[in-house]
């Protein structure tokens, strides 16, 4: 079913007038990016578009950082204070079904998380800041690939991001469907969970199903381990602390009457704070090793930390709250979490290196902007683009005081 395009009129016209943001131009850019989605690190067309525009506006542009990331730098005045603002560029491997005139032209790829909107927001702010240069300091605009696989931020950091472009603070935002357009959520402390995975291989001795006494059964060990793992969050993590241990798969055996020699478990592990993350890993290792030992099988644990918890730092969060309140009023800025944390975000790697804050921008409710991300029917709400851009402009003006 075809539906009407996302609304183009500005949500808050006074912001457009005050900050000089040509919303319709950047809506067109956003839709151009939406129609040509790219995955992971393979964002060459998007990064080229971004780089070309930033060069045109007078930025010193550096490409190929973390394979395909872009950093644009603008120094004004003494260049002393240094601010970083990040936007993500990659899409998802999803078949779009919005029916929009600017829908994806790449089958099996779709901007289903709004990274097209995040990129357009930062571009809109970049043009305004370059035109007026009403700040004093160094502005580093970071356009990141491969956020969806939780790899891009770390790749840029390992490629010398903050050594080459030092930042005293770094900020990012994400649209939030279900949060009213024209509102923001700016929270101090944990914003998203760490994401780790573990592959547990249990090696025993196989046997005929009719002679289980001749086996060292890895299936029985797997069952005991899965049950015992449920106690990690329930009995080891303090009440009020957030952690998750999920067994995502069990693989082993091929037929009814054979006890296999090997079973593999796949775990996904998340936590809101570094201390809980460490505790959960320790308990998983202990439980797996000791349960396996008690049942006479060998356990091999491949535990991989993908991304840390994302934690907004106090001073930088208070500044973001101040900026948001100045734009939309205190009634439209939430500073308290309305529900438990979920998901992970690799901007956490940047906040591990530099103080900063991750903002949530309301994408709308119901028909206009309420479809959740990672859904084939999702679209970024163009009406909130000027507000996002105004946030970055006001933040730069405030942090990099002229």
C-alpha positions as CSV (number, residue, x, y, z in Angstrom):
1,X,0.0,0.0,0.0
2,X,1.3,3.5,-0.9
3,X,1.1,6.1,1.7
4,X,1.7,9.9,1.6
5,X,5.3,11.1,1.9
6,X,6.6,12.2,5.2
7,X,5.5,15.8,6.0
8,X,7.9,18.5,4.8
9,X,6.6,21.6,6.6
10,X,8.9,22.6,9.5
11,X,7.8,21.6,12.9
12,X,9.0,24.8,14.5
13,X,9.3,27.6,11.9
14,X,10.9,30.0,14.3
15,X,13.9,27.7,14.5
16,X,14.3,27.9,10.8
17,X,14.2,31.7,10.9
18,X,16.5,32.0,13.9
19,X,19.1,29.6,12.8
20,X,18.9,30.1,9.0
21,X,18.4,26.4,8.2
22,X,16.9,25.7,4.8
23,X,14.9,22.7,5.9
24,X,13.6,21.8,2.4
25,X,17.1,21.6,0.9
26,X,18.2,19.2,3.6
27,X,15.0,17.2,3.4
28,X,15.9,16.6,-0.3
29,X,19.4,15.6,0.7
30,X,18.0,13.2,3.3
31,X,15.7,11.6,0.8
32,X,18.5,11.3,-1.7
33,X,20.5,9.4,0.9
34,X,17.4,7.3,1.8
35,X,17.0,6.3,-1.8
36,X,20.6,5.0,-2.1
37,X,21.3,3.1,1.2
38,X,24.6,1.5,1.8
39,X,25.7,-1.1,4.4
40,X,28.4,-1.3,7.0
41,X,31.7,0.1,5.9
42,X,30.6,0.2,2.2
43,X,29.2,3.7,2.4
44,X,31.3,5.2,-0.5
45,X,28.5,7.1,-2.2
46,X,27.2,8.6,1.0
47,X,30.6,9.6,2.3
48,X,31.5,11.2,-1.0
49,X,28.3,13.2,-0.9
50,X,29.0,14.3,2.6
51,X,32.7,15.2,1.9
52,X,31.8,17.1,-1.3
53,X,29.3,19.3,0.5
54,X,31.5,20.0,3.5
55,X,34.4,21.0,1.2
56,X,32.1,23.3,-0.7
57,X,31.2,25.0,2.6
58,X,34.8,25.6,3.6
59,X,35.6,22.7,5.9
60,X,39.0,20.9,6.0
61,X,37.8,17.4,5.1
62,X,39.5,14.1,5.8
63,X,38.2,10.8,4.3
64,X,38.9,7.1,4.7
65,X,39.1,7.3,8.5
66,X,38.1,3.9,9.9
67,X,37.9,2.7,6.2
68,X,35.1,5.0,5.1
69,X,34.5,7.6,7.8
70,X,34.7,11.3,7.2
71,X,35.8,14.1,9.5
72,X,35.3,17.7,8.7
73,X,37.1,20.4,10.7
74,X,36.5,24.1,11.0
75,X,38.6,26.3,13.2
76,X,37.4,29.8,14.2
77,X,39.1,32.3,16.4
78,X,41.9,30.8,18.6
79,X,40.6,27.2,17.9
80,X,41.1,26.5,21.6
81,X,38.1,24.5,22.8
82,X,37.4,21.5,20.7
83,X,33.9,20.0,20.1
84,X,33.1,16.8,18.2
85,X,29.6,15.9,16.8
86,X,29.0,12.5,15.3
87,X,26.4,11.3,12.8
88,X,26.1,7.7,11.5
89,X,25.7,6.9,7.8
90,X,25.0,3.2,7.3
91,X,21.7,1.4,6.5
92,X,20.3,-2.0,7.3
93,X,19.8,-5.2,5.3
94,X,16.0,-4.9,5.2
95,X,13.6,-4.9,2.2
96,X,11.7,-1.5,2.4
97,X,7.9,-1.6,2.0
98,X,7.0,2.0,2.7
99,X,5.8,2.8,-0.9
100,X,7.4,6.2,-0.6
101,X,8.5,8.0,-3.9
102,X,12.0,8.2,-2.5
103,X,12.1,4.6,-1.2
104,X,15.3,2.5,-1.4
105,X,16.5,1.8,-4.9
106,X,18.8,-0.9,-3.6
107,X,16.8,-4.2,-3.0
108,X,17.5,-5.6,0.4
109,X,18.9,-2.4,1.8
110,X,17.0,0.3,3.6
111,X,17.6,3.3,5.9
112,X,15.4,1.7,8.6
113,X,17.0,3.4,11.6
114,X,17.1,7.0,10.5
115,X,20.8,7.4,9.9
116,X,19.9,9.3,6.7
117,X,18.2,11.8,8.9
118,X,21.1,12.0,11.4
119,X,23.5,12.7,8.5
120,X,21.2,15.4,7.0
121,X,20.8,17.0,10.4
122,X,24.5,17.3,10.9
123,X,25.0,18.6,7.3
124,X,22.3,21.3,7.9
125,X,24.1,22.4,11.1
126,X,27.5,22.3,9.3
127,X,26.3,24.6,6.6
128,X,24.8,27.1,9.0
129,X,27.9,27.1,11.3
130,X,30.3,27.5,8.3
131,X,28.3,30.5,6.9
132,X,28.1,32.5,10.2
133,X,31.2,31.2,12.1
134,X,29.7,32.6,15.3
135,X,31.8,30.5,17.7
136,X,35.4,30.4,18.9
137,X,37.1,27.1,18.8
138,X,37.6,23.9,16.7
139,X,34.5,22.0,15.4
140,X,35.1,18.4,14.4
141,X,32.2,16.8,12.5
142,X,32.4,13.0,12.5
143,X,30.4,11.0,9.9
144,X,30.7,7.4,10.9
145,X,30.2,4.1,9.0
146,X,29.0,0.8,10.3
147,X,27.1,1.7,13.4
148,X,24.6,-1.1,12.9
149,X,27.3,-3.8,13.3
150,X,28.8,-1.9,16.3
151,X,32.1,-1.6,14.4
152,X,32.5,1.9,12.9
153,X,33.2,4.0,16.0
154,X,35.9,1.7,17.2
155,X,37.4,1.5,13.7
156,X,37.6,5.3,13.5
157,X,39.2,5.5,17.0
158,X,41.8,2.8,16.1
159,X,42.6,4.8,13.0
160,X,43.6,7.7,15.2
161,X,40.3,9.7,15.3
162,X,40.9,11.5,18.6
163,X,44.7,11.8,18.1
164,X,44.3,13.5,14.8
165,X,41.2,15.5,15.8
166,X,41.3,16.0,19.5
167,X,37.9,16.7,21.2
168,X,37.2,18.0,24.7
169,X,33.6,16.7,24.3
170,X,31.7,14.7,21.8
171,X,28.0,14.5,21.1
172,X,25.5,12.4,19.0
173,X,21.8,12.0,18.7
174,X,19.3,9.4,17.6
175,X,15.7,9.7,16.5
176,X,13.1,7.9,18.7
177,X,9.8,6.8,17.3
178,X,7.0,7.1,19.8
179,X,8.6,10.2,21.4
180,X,6.6,13.2,20.3
181,X,8.0,15.4,17.5
182,X,9.4,18.6,19.0
183,X,10.6,16.9,22.2
184,X,14.0,15.6,23.3
185,X,15.2,13.2,25.9
186,X,18.6,14.0,27.5
187,X,19.6,11.7,30.3
188,X,22.7,11.6,32.5
189,X,24.3,8.2,33.1
190,X,23.7,4.9,31.3
191,X,22.0,5.3,27.9
192,X,22.4,1.9,26.3
193,X,23.7,-1.5,27.3
194,X,27.0,-3.1,26.5
195,X,26.8,-5.9,23.9
196,X,28.9,-9.1,24.3
197,X,28.6,-12.5,22.8
198,X,30.0,-15.9,23.9
199,X,30.2,-19.2,22.0
200,X,30.4,-22.1,24.4
201,X,31.6,-25.5,23.0
202,X,30.9,-28.5,25.2
203,X,32.9,-31.6,24.2
204,X,32.0,-35.0,25.6
205,X,31.9,-38.6,24.4
206,X,29.3,-39.7,22.0
207,X,27.4,-43.0,22.2
208,X,24.3,-44.9,21.1
209,X,21.1,-43.5,22.6
210,X,20.4,-46.9,24.1
211,X,23.7,-46.9,26.0
212,X,23.9,-43.5,27.7
213,X,26.1,-44.9,30.4
214,X,28.9,-45.1,27.8
215,X,28.6,-41.4,27.0
216,X,29.7,-38.1,28.5
217,X,26.6,-36.3,27.4
218,X,27.1,-32.7,26.3
219,X,23.4,-32.2,25.8
220,X,22.7,-32.9,29.5
221,X,25.6,-30.5,30.3
222,X,24.1,-27.8,28.0
223,X,20.7,-28.2,29.7
224,X,22.2,-27.8,33.1
225,X,24.2,-24.7,32.0
226,X,21.3,-23.0,30.4
227,X,19.3,-23.4,33.6
228,X,22.1,-22.3,35.8
229,X,22.8,-19.2,33.7
230,X,19.3,-17.9,34.6
231,X,20.7,-17.3,38.1
232,X,23.3,-14.8,37.0
233,X,20.9,-11.8,36.7
234,X,18.4,-13.1,39.3
235,X,20.9,-13.9,42.0
236,X,24.2,-12.2,41.3
237,X,23.3,-8.8,39.8
238,X,22.0,-6.3,42.4
239,X,18.3,-5.3,42.2
240,X,17.9,-2.2,40.2
241,X,21.0,-2.9,38.1
242,X,20.3,-3.8,34.5
243,X,21.9,-6.9,32.9
244,X,20.7,-9.5,30.4
245,X,22.0,-13.0,29.7
246,X,20.2,-14.6,26.7
247,X,20.9,-18.1,25.2
248,X,20.2,-17.5,21.5
249,X,21.0,-20.9,20.1
250,X,21.8,-24.5,21.0
251,X,23.4,-26.6,18.3
252,X,24.1,-30.3,18.7
253,X,23.0,-33.8,17.6
254,X,21.5,-35.0,14.4
255,X,19.2,-37.9,15.1
256,X,17.1,-39.4,17.8
257,X,19.2,-42.3,18.9
258,X,22.7,-40.8,19.0
259,X,24.2,-38.9,21.9
260,X,26.5,-36.3,20.1
261,X,30.1,-35.6,21.0
262,X,29.7,-31.8,20.9
263,X,27.1,-29.1,21.6
264,X,27.5,-25.4,21.1
265,X,25.6,-22.6,22.9
266,X,25.4,-19.1,21.7
267,X,25.0,-16.3,24.3
268,X,24.2,-12.6,24.1
269,X,25.2,-10.6,27.2
270,X,24.3,-7.0,28.0
271,X,24.8,-4.7,31.0
272,X,24.3,-1.0,31.8
273,X,27.5,-0.4,33.8
274,X,31.1,-1.6,33.5
275,X,31.0,-3.2,36.9
276,X,27.9,-5.3,36.1
277,X,29.5,-6.3,32.8
278,X,32.6,-7.6,34.5
279,X,30.5,-9.4,37.2
280,X,28.3,-11.1,34.6
281,X,31.3,-12.3,32.5
282,X,32.9,-13.7,35.6
283,X,29.8,-15.6,36.7
284,X,29.2,-17.0,33.2
285,X,32.7,-18.4,33.0
286,X,32.4,-19.9,36.5
287,X,29.1,-21.5,35.9
288,X,30.0,-23.0,32.5
289,X,33.4,-24.3,33.7
290,X,32.1,-25.9,36.9
291,X,28.9,-27.3,35.5
292,X,30.8,-28.9,32.6
293,X,33.4,-30.3,35.0
294,X,30.7,-31.8,37.3
295,X,29.2,-33.6,34.3
296,X,32.4,-34.8,32.8
297,X,32.6,-32.7,29.7
298,X,35.1,-30.1,28.5
299,X,34.0,-26.5,28.1
300,X,35.7,-24.1,25.7
301,X,34.5,-20.5,26.0
302,X,35.0,-17.9,23.3
303,X,33.8,-14.7,25.0
304,X,33.9,-11.5,22.8
305,X,33.2,-7.9,24.1
306,X,31.6,-6.0,21.2
307,X,30.8,-2.6,22.6
308,X,30.8,-1.1,26.1
309,X,27.8,0.5,27.8
310,X,27.1,4.0,26.7
311,X,27.2,6.5,29.6
312,X,26.5,10.2,29.3
313,X,28.8,12.3,31.5
314,X,27.4,14.8,34.0
315,X,28.7,18.2,32.8
316,X,28.2,17.5,29.1
317,X,24.7,16.2,29.7
318,X,23.7,19.3,31.7
319,X,24.9,21.5,28.8
320,X,22.9,19.4,26.4
321,X,19.8,19.8,28.6
322,X,20.4,23.5,28.8
323,X,20.6,23.8,25.0
324,X,17.5,21.6,24.5
325,X,15.5,23.6,27.0
326,X,16.4,26.9,25.3
327,X,15.1,25.6,22.0
328,X,11.8,23.8,23.0
329,X,11.2,24.7,26.6
330,X,11.5,22.6,29.8
331,X,8.2,20.9,29.3
332,X,9.5,19.3,26.1
333,X,12.8,18.1,27.5
334,X,12.8,14.8,29.4
335,X,15.7,14.3,31.8
336,X,14.4,11.1,33.4
337,X,14.3,7.6,31.8
338,X,10.7,6.5,31.1
339,X,11.6,2.8,30.9
340,X,14.5,0.4,31.1
341,X,17.4,0.6,28.8
342,X,17.7,-1.7,25.8
343,X,19.9,-2.2,22.8
344,X,23.5,-1.1,22.2
345,X,25.2,1.8,20.4
346,X,28.8,2.0,19.3
347,X,29.0,5.7,20.1
348,X,29.8,4.2,23.5
349,X,33.4,3.7,22.2
350,X,33.7,7.4,21.7
351,X,32.3,8.2,25.1
352,X,34.9,5.8,26.5
353,X,37.5,8.1,25.1
354,X,36.0,11.5,25.5
355,X,33.3,13.0,27.8
356,X,30.0,13.6,26.1
357,X,26.3,13.0,25.7
358,X,23.9,11.1,23.4
359,X,20.6,12.8,22.9
360,X,17.2,11.3,21.8
361,X,15.2,13.3,19.3
362,X,11.5,12.6,19.1
363,X,10.5,11.2,15.7
364,X,6.8,11.4,16.3
365,X,3.9,9.3,17.3
366,X,1.2,7.3,15.5
367,X,1.1,7.5,11.7
368,X,3.7,10.3,11.4
369,X,7.0,9.1,12.8
370,X,5.8,6.4,15.2
371,X,6.9,3.3,13.3
372,X,9.7,1.7,15.2
373,X,13.2,1.5,13.8
374,X,14.6,-1.7,12.1
375,X,11.1,-2.1,10.6
376,X,10.5,-2.2,6.8
377,X,7.8,0.4,7.2
378,X,9.9,2.9,9.1
379,X,10.8,6.4,7.8
380,X,12.6,9.3,9.4
381,X,10.2,12.2,10.1
382,X,11.5,15.2,8.1
383,X,9.6,17.6,10.3
384,X,12.1,17.1,13.1
385,X,15.2,17.8,10.9
386,X,15.3,21.5,11.7
387,X,15.1,20.9,15.4
388,X,18.0,18.4,15.3
389,X,20.1,20.8,13.3
390,X,19.3,23.7,15.7
391,X,20.4,21.5,18.6
392,X,23.9,21.1,17.0
393,X,24.1,24.8,16.0
394,X,23.1,26.0,19.5
395,X,25.4,23.5,21.2
396,X,28.4,24.7,19.1
397,X,27.6,28.3,19.9
398,X,27.3,27.5,23.6
399,X,30.3,25.1,24.0
400,X,32.6,27.1,21.7
401,X,31.9,30.4,23.2
402,X,32.7,33.3,20.9
